[in-house]
Amino acid sequence: MLEKNRNSFKKSNKMVAFLEALPAIKSPNLSCFVIGESLSFFGSWMTQIALVWMVYQLTNSPILVGVAGFTNQAMGLVITPIVGVLLDRWNLRYVLLTTQIVSIFLSSLLTFLTVSNQINFIAIIIIGILQGIVKAFDLPARQVTIPRLVENRSDTYSAMAVHSFLINTAKFVSPMIGGLMIAKNGAASCFLVDAISYLPFVSAILTMQIKPNINNLSTSNSTKILHNLKEGFIFAYSFIPIKSILILQIVVCFMAMTYVNLMPIFAKEVLKGNAETMGFLMTATAFGSIFSGIYLMQRKQAIGLEKVMAISTLVLGVSLILFSRSTQLEICLILIFIVGLTNTLTLASISNFLQVILVEEDKRGRVTSIFMTTFLGILPFGNLFFGGLANYIGVDNALLFGGVCCILGTYFFARQISNIRKVVNPIYQEMGLLS
């Protein structure tokens, strides 16, 4: 018994030492922010799951599920690049406060409409469009804020890794609880939890200290939004590392990440299940996301992330292909766990890598928004495309197609790794990460 307690104590000491080794954990400023936003993401994921399930129950149409996913995020493609210019000008605290308050209102409205039995497909589409506009401002603002919360620039990777881990932890918990709540209490309970979940983040936004952008565009000679926007696109295209990971993110978002919207269809048509079956699948994929977050935190630095992106995208494609061919729930849970792990590992690595190598602070908002455009803007087209594809060739074959395209995307990205390293190694040396 004593030996068992000693082993347990050693394990706990190792966990404490691991957490203390992360520079970001030592910053109350950053910790308050990422914990608050992870709670808000907990509610957001529950709402996303509940909306997808509700649309499929109301319409019984894979195409309309794709349409709902498209409208929820399509505004991102239109306005997110412009948002980047505005974020380089505006006060980030006010932007974040505004987006949280509007999100609380929209989730409360969904709760009311569902409880009063007034919810319908049109209402979901309208609210989805409004939520998409809010996300176009909110998600880039969160990404831009994090590097301005750390005291030392070399701690940026650690901050982004902790940020990804806590968000993916929320992503793990919310599908499991959301699936059970939908099955027992209905979708309205998920919407209500979402509305409440923003309150801790509002408190964090009011108390945190954000470093000002000393090169703020509002004080520069150039005040034209379109000119500033063009500068951001030219910089992203001409900088090889950013250009390469941008293309990879487009491939993953369009061809792979759309599997989330296909889960209700796969659960019902292939596995012959219900809302709980979907909850199990979403929990397994989110559990994989947690493991990817733990891996990225224990790395402690960005060196070598380009190789991680290539390998994880390759495994993502293979696991999607195998998942599409499986009909047993147990095997599907294992495979979708790998899908969730590699999908999140690729996208989180891209996000962390970007914030580390982006040294031009006056372009951070614009470049971050360009990347968020590939997430908020490309993803809805992927949802629409794969919703239609699943309707014509079946959800299993649609997932197979996405997996094959991920493998092809890996091949083209891997060919650029040597060029990426030539550019980023001097940046790492300047930051003291390479001797």
N, C-alpha and C positions, 0 to 999 in steps of 0.2 A: 504493500500500500504506500509506504514511504517512498519507494523507488518510483512508483507511478506518479506521485505528487511532484517529485523532483523533475521528472520528464516533462510534466505539464507546465511546471514553473519555467523550465528552460525554453519551452516552445513559446510561452507568453512573453518571455524576455526578448526572444528573437523577433517577435511581432512588434513589440514596442521599439526595439532598436531599428527595425526596418522603417517604421513610420517616422521616427525621429531623424532618420538619415535623409528624409525628404525635406529639402529647404522650404518648400511651400507650406508644409504643415506648421512650421514655426511662425508663420505670419498670421496673426489673428485677423488682419484685414482681409486676406485672401480666403482664409478658412470660413469666415462668416459669409462671404459671397458665394463660394461654391456649394456650401451646405444649403443655403437658401435657394439657389437655383436648382439644385438636385431635387429638392422637395417640389418645386414648381413643375419640373419635368416629370415627376411621378404622376401628378394629376394630368398633365398633357398627354402622356402615353395612354392613360386610362381612357381619356376622351377619344383618342384616335382609334383605339380598339373598339370602343363602344359604338362609334359612328360607323365604322366599316361593317360591323355586325348588323347594326340597325338598317343600313342601306340594303344589305343583302336580304334581310328578313322582309323589308317593305317591298322590294322589287324582284327578288329572286333572279337577278340579272348580273352576270359578270361584267358586262359592258357598263352598266350604270354604276357598279362599284368602282370601275376605272374612271368614269366621269366624275364621281364624287371626289376621288383622290386627286384628279386633275384640277378641279376648281378650288380645292383646299390649298393648293400650292402654286397654281399657275401665275398668280400675281407676282410671285418671287422672280420669275423670269423677266418681267417687265420693269419692276421698280427697284429690285435689289441693287443693281449697279449704281443707280442714282443715289440710293440710300448711302452707299459707301462714301460718296462725295460729301453728303450732308453730315455723316458721322465724323469726318475730318474737320468739320466746322462747328458742330453743335456740342452742347454740354451732354455728356453720356449719361449722367445721373438723371437728367430730366427725360431723356429718351426712354430709359429703362423704366422709370416710374410710370410714364404714360402708357407704355405697352402692357405693363402688368395690370393697370387699372382697367384698360379696355378688355383685356383677357378675362378678368373677373366678371365683367358685365356680360360678355358673350357666353361664358360657361353657365352663368346664372340664367340667361335667357334660354339656353338649351334645356336646362333643368326644368324651368317653368313650362315650356312647350311640351316636353315629354310627359311630365306629371299630369298636365291638363288634357292629354291626348290630342293636342293640336299639331304635333310634329308630323312632317311629311317630307318627301324627297326635295321639293322646292325649297322649303325652309332650311334643310340641311345644306343645300347648295349655296344659298345666300349667306348663311352664317359661315360656311366654309370659305367663301371668298373673303369675308371680313377677317377671319382668322389668318388667312394667307397674307393679307396686307400687314397685319400686326407682326407675324413671323418675319416678314421681309425687313422690318426694322429691328425686331427684338433679338433674333439670333446673331446677326452680325455685330450688334452692339455688345452682346455678351462676350463674343470672341475678342473684340477690340479692347474691351475693358480689362481682361485678365492680365495681359503684359504690363498694364499700367498700375496694377496693384502690387506687383513684386518690387522689392527694394533693389535687387541686383538683376541685371539683364541675363546673367548666366543661369538664373533660377527660372527662366521662362519655361523651359521644357518640363521641369518638375511641376510647375503650376498647371500647365496644360494637361499633364498626365493625371494629376489629382482630379482636375476638372472632368476629364473623360471617365475616370473610375467612378466617381460619385454619380455622374449622369447615368452610366451604364448599370450601376447598382439600382438606381430608381427604375431603370428600364427592365431590370430583372424582376423586381417586386411587383410593379404595376400590372403586367399581363396576368400573373398568377392570381392576384387579388381581383383584378378587373374581370377576368373570366368567371370567377365564382360569384362576384357581385351581379354581373349581368344575368347569370343563370338563376340566382335566387331573388334578387331585388329589382332587376331591370336596369336599363342603361342610365336612367335618371340619377341613380346613386353615384355612378361614375362621374357624371357632369357636375354634381354637387361637390364631390371631393376635389375635383379639378379647380372649382372656383375658390375653395378654401385654401388650396395648396399654394396659391400665389402670395398669401399674406406674409409668411416668413421671409420670402424674397424681397418684398416691399420694405420690410424692416431692415434687412441687410443693406439694401440700396441707400436708405436714409442715413445709415451710420458709417459706411465704408469711406475710405480716403482714396481718391483717384488722382494719379499724377496728371497734370495738364499736358496737353500736346503743345510743345514749345514752337512747333512749326505749323500751327493751326492755319488752315487755308483762308479763314476769314480775315486774317491779318496780312495775307500775302498780296502781291500786286495783281495776281490773276484771280478774278472772282467769278469767272464764267463756269457754270456747272458742266456744260458739255466739254469745254476745254479740259477741265480737271478730270472728267470721266475718261476722255481720250488718253490723257497721260497715264492713267491707271492701267488701261488695256495695253498700251504700248509697252509699259514696263513689264507687265505680266507675260506678254508674248515674247519679249526680247531676252528675258532672264530664263535661261534653259531649265534650271531646277523647277521653277514655278510653272513654266509651260508644260513640262513633262508630267508633274503630279496633277496639274489641272486636267489634262487629257485622261489620265488614269481615273480620276474621280468621276469624270463624265461617264466613262464606261461602266464603272461600278454602280453609280447611282441609277443609270438608265437600265442596265442589263441585270443587275443583281438585287439592289435594295428594294425593288418593286415586289419582291417575294412577300413582304409584309402584307400588302393589300390582297395577295392571292391566298393567304392562309385560310380565311373563312371558306373559300371555294374548295380548297384542297381538303380541309377538314370534313366538309360535308359530302363532296362528290367522290373523292378518292378513298378517304378513311371511313366514310359513312358515319361521321360523328356529329357533335353538337357544339354549343358554346364552350363547354368544358374542354372538349377536345382541342378547340382553337386555343383556349387558355393554356393548355399543356404545351402545345407547340410554341406559342409565343413566350412562355416561361423558359423553355429549353433554349431558344435562340437568345433570350436576354441573359440567361445564365452563362452562355458562351461569351457574351459581351463583357461580363464581369471578369472572366479569366483574361480576356485581352487587356482590360484595364489594369489588372494586377501585373501582367507582364510588362506593360509600358511603364508602370511606376518603378518596378525593380530595375529597369534599364538605367534610369536616372539621367540619361543624356540622349541627345538626338543622333549621335554618330552611328551610322549603319542603318538608319531607318529606311533608306531607299531599298536595301536588300529585303528588309522585313515586308515592305509594301509589295514587292514582286512575288515573294513566296506566298504571302497570305492571299493575294488575288488569285494565284494559281490554284491553291487549295480550295478557295471559295468556289471557283468554277467547277472543279471536280466534285466537290460535295453537293453542289446544286444538281449536277447531272445524276448522281447516285440517289439523291433525295427524290428526284422526279420519277425515278423508276421503282420506288419502294411503295408498298401497300400495307405494311405492318406498322402499327403505331410505335412499338418499341424501337424498331430500326429507324423510323422517321425522327424520333426524338433525339437519337444519337447524332444523326446526320444534320438535323436542323440546329443542334447545338454547335456543330462545327461551322455551319453556315453563319450563325450569329457571331461566333468568335472571330472568324476570318473577315467577315464583312465589316465589323466594328474595328478590328485591328487595322485594316487597310485605311478606312476613313479617318480614324483617330490618329494614326501615324501621319497621314497627310496633313491634318490640321495642326498637330504638334510641330511637325517639320516646318510648315509654313511660318508659324509664329516665331520660330527660332531664327530662321535664315533671313527673315524680313527685317533688315536693319534700317531701312528708310522709314522713320516713324511717321512722316507726313503722308505716306502712301498706305499705311496700315489699314485704314478704314476702307479705302477703295479696293485694294487687293483682296482683303478679307471678304468684301461683299461680292467680288467677282467669283470667289470660291463658293460663297453661299448661294450664288445664282445657279451654279451647277448642282447644288443640293435642292434648293427650293424651286428652281426653275426647270431643270432637266427632269427631276423626279416625277412631276405630274405628267409630263409627256410619256415617261416610262410607264406610269400607272395606266394611262389611257391606252397606250400601245399594247401592253400586256393584258389589259382587260379585254380588248378586242381579240387579241391573239388566243387567249384562253377560251373565248367564246367559240372560235372557229376550229382550233386544233386540239383543244383540251388544256386544262391547267397543267397537267404533267408535261406535255410537250412544250408548253410555253416556258416552263422552268428549265427544261433541257436546253432550249435555245439560248436562254440567258447564261447558263453555265458555259456553253461552248464559246460565246462571245467574250466572257471573262478570261478564258484561257488565251484567246487571240490577243486581247488587250495586254495580258502579262508579257507576251512575247515582244510586242513593240516597246513596252516600257523598259524591259530588261536590257534592250539594246542601248538605252540612254544612260544607264547607271554610271558608266565610266565618265561620261561628260558631266553628269551631275556632281560627282565627287571632286572633279577638278575645280569646280566653281565654289562649292560649299566648304572645302577644307580650309581655305584662307579665312573664311568667316569664323569657323571653329577655333582657329589659331588666335584670332583677334579676341575672342571671348575667353580664351584660356582653357578651352576644352581639349586642344591638341598641343603637345609640347613641341 
